[in-house]
Amino acid sequence: WRELRSVTSSPRPLSNLTQRLPGAIIIGVRKGGTRALLEMLNLHPEVEVARAEVHYFNLDENYRRGIDWYRAQMPLSRPGQVTVEKTPGYFTAPLAPSRIWEMNPAVRLLLIVRDPAERLVSDYTQVLYNRLAQGKSYQPLEELLLSGDRINPNYKALQRSLYHQHLARWLALFPRDQIHVVDGEALIRDPFPELKKAERFLELPPRIEPSNFYFNATKGFYCLLSAGHDKCLDESKGRPHAPLSSGAFRKLCRYLREPNRLFFSMVGRTFDWC
Ligand SMILES: Nc1ncnc2c1ncn2[C@@H]1O[C@H](COP(=O)(O)OS(=O)(=O)O)[C@@H](OP(=O)(O)O)[C@H]1O
């Protein structure tokens, strides 16, 4: 995609190109649509993105490598461009907010959220696929999610869906208006309006157009279009979810009602979640 863009954008002197620390970070949520958001922001000529998840602020073994290592993971950019990286693991990592603050207290944060019950099922599905690919077995979701007939509060994927607990750590350091919340379901339904909001948040000139998106009926999702070339996200995005009985799903929704309410009051808006 980057190669495609470099063909279509005007030539620039190479001398100003250098690796810069990110001006904006997509911090989560895992399975919220972080890859789609990054790829869509990358349509903007003033944005350069780190292709791979960097996992600098959440993994001690990377953090110990130091800030120059982190910078070296960033793409080349021109002065004035915004470098963006995404690592969904930052949102739930206890030390990530203070480490990011220490790097740059003015960095802009993007948080893409999704119905936390759906997110949990997607999270389980991802782990399931990874384990199957390694020839390993995995417990059914219901066994992990329920303990007897109650929700198991120790299940990690459930904990990752308690958005208010994680957001509280970020809001202890960063002002609310430095964290832009993207509606992941809205991004799936109609990406353009969400991208315009993100563009404004990043104070970028308006360059992303409705014509940059088209609905791909085979994929079942919007794909990206630029200069006649198209790109859809890979098959790990939007795959069928592992089954969960409607009874267990209802219990999960009931369990998440209060955490969701707390999250809504923290961000000052509501979402149409189960
Ligand atoms: N345009 C487009 N194409 C494909 N997929 C899209 C798109 N927009 C959002 N999504 C949703 O992104 C979900 C994966 O989220 P992440 O990229 O954050 O996953 S990850 O945490 O990086 O693994 C993925 O979740 P699942 O459907 O559960 O697989 C998608 O629903």
The ligand as an SDF file (V2000), in Angstrom:
LIG
                    3D

 31 33  0  0  0  0  0  0  0  0999 V2000
  -12.8220   -2.7470    6.5420 N   0  0  0  0  0  0  0  0  0  0  0  0
  -12.6250   -3.7970    7.3470 C   0  0  0  0  0  0  0  0  0  0  0  0
  -12.2230   -4.9900    6.8350 N   0  0  0  0  0  0  0  0  0  0  0  0
  -12.0680   -6.0550    7.6590 C   0  0  0  0  0  0  0  0  0  0  0  0
  -12.2400   -6.0210    9.0060 N   0  0  0  0  0  0  0  0  0  0  0  0
  -12.6300   -4.8490    9.5370 C   0  0  0  0  0  0  0  0  0  0  0  0
  -12.8380   -3.7060    8.7540 C   0  0  0  0  0  0  0  0  0  0  0  0
  -13.2260   -2.6930    9.5650 N   0  0  0  0  0  0  0  0  0  0  0  0
  -13.2640   -3.1970   10.8000 C   0  0  0  0  0  0  0  0  0  0  0  0
  -12.9070   -4.4940   10.7920 N   0  0  0  0  0  0  0  0  0  0  0  0
  -12.9010   -5.3140   11.9900 C   0  0  0  0  0  0  0  0  0  0  0  0
  -11.5830   -5.3730   12.5060 O   0  0  0  0  0  0  0  0  0  0  0  0
  -11.6020   -6.4390   13.4430 C   0  0  0  0  0  0  0  0  0  0  0  0
  -10.1780   -6.8090   13.8060 C   0  0  0  0  0  0  0  0  0  0  0  0
   -9.7250   -5.8080   14.6690 O   0  0  0  0  0  0  0  0  0  0  0  0
   -8.1880   -5.4820   14.8850 P   0  0  0  0  0  0  0  0  0  0  0  0
   -7.5500   -5.1370   13.5760 O   0  0  0  0  0  0  0  0  0  0  0  0
   -8.1260   -4.4350   15.9380 O   0  0  0  0  0  0  0  0  0  0  0  0
   -7.6260   -6.8590   15.4120 O   0  0  0  0  0  0  0  0  0  0  0  0
   -6.2410   -7.0880   16.1770 S   0  0  0  0  0  0  0  0  0  0  0  0
   -6.4570   -6.7700   17.5800 O   0  0  0  0  0  0  0  0  0  0  0  0
   -5.2300   -6.2580   15.5480 O   0  0  0  0  0  0  0  0  0  0  0  0
   -5.9720   -8.5300   15.9810 O   0  0  0  0  0  0  0  0  0  0  0  0
  -12.3590   -7.5460   12.7380 C   0  0  0  0  0  0  0  0  0  0  0  0
  -13.0050   -8.2870   13.7340 O   0  0  0  0  0  0  0  0  0  0  0  0
  -13.6730   -9.7330   13.4790 P   0  0  0  0  0  0  0  0  0  0  0  0
  -14.8330   -9.4720   12.5380 O   0  0  0  0  0  0  0  0  0  0  0  0
  -14.1240  -10.1660   14.8130 O   0  0  0  0  0  0  0  0  0  0  0  0
  -12.6110  -10.5870   12.8580 O   0  0  0  0  0  0  0  0  0  0  0  0
  -13.3170   -6.7710   11.8100 C   0  0  0  0  0  0  0  0  0  0  0  0
  -14.6660   -6.8880   12.1760 O   0  0  0  0  0  0  0  0  0  0  0  0
  1  2  1  0
  2  3  1  0
  2  7  2  0
  3  4  2  0
  4  5  1  0
  5  6  2  0
  6  7  1  0
  6 10  1  0
  7  8  1  0
  8  9  2  0
  9 10  1  0
 10 11  1  0
 11 12  1  0
 11 30  1  0
 12 13  1  0
 13 14  1  0
 13 24  1  0
 14 15  1  0
 15 16  1  0
 16 17  2  0
 16 18  1  0
 16 19  1  0
 19 20  1  0
 20 21  2  0
 20 22  2  0
 20 23  1  0
 24 25  1  0
 24 30  1  0
 25 26  1  0
 26 27  2  0
 26 28  1  0
 26 29  1  0
 30 31  1  0
M  END
$$$$
